[in-house]
């Protein structure tokens, strides 16, 4: 679903502006390779080229943002008699904006684990996940390496 971006001046010196955001399409599929082993593949697409003048001034470029990713999950591990899924994955995303006439690209490898804290039958109701990613971004003459970690807590109900 597309939307609008409202840009307001912090100092009040500039006139507020509104920009149309593109529709982003995402799709993915997963399948069981063996008992306890699942593989996933996903892709995404959004066309930012119509925002070029507004978001991509001198020396930069706005275009199509495409992404692909793949991963595996092993869910037969346990810790303190609680399920402990282990995950690994890779992604590559062509970023919507770039520099020096080239769109930016981000790619990375990620590993992580989660622990189910509470279950209702076979359904996880509360869980804790941790992941660590090593990646890079490039655009024109710029290159950036990064480490990113994510911690998430899931609490659900019926």
JOZIPE-V602495 format. One record per run of one state. SS is the DSSP state (~ for helix, > for strand, _ for the rest). FROM is the first residue (numbers start at 1). TO is the last residue. If there is no record, write none. Layout:
ss = [SS;SS]
from = [FROM;FROM]
to = [TO;TO]
//
This chain:
ss = [_;>;_;>;_;>;_;>;_;~;_;>;_;>;_;>;_;>;_;>;_;>;_;>;_;>;_]
from = [1;4;8;17;21;24;35;37;48;49;56;62;63;64;75;78;80;82;84;86;100;102;121;123;140;142;156]
to = [3;7;16;20;23;34;36;47;48;55;61;62;63;74;77;79;81;83;85;99;101;120;122;139;141;155;158]
//
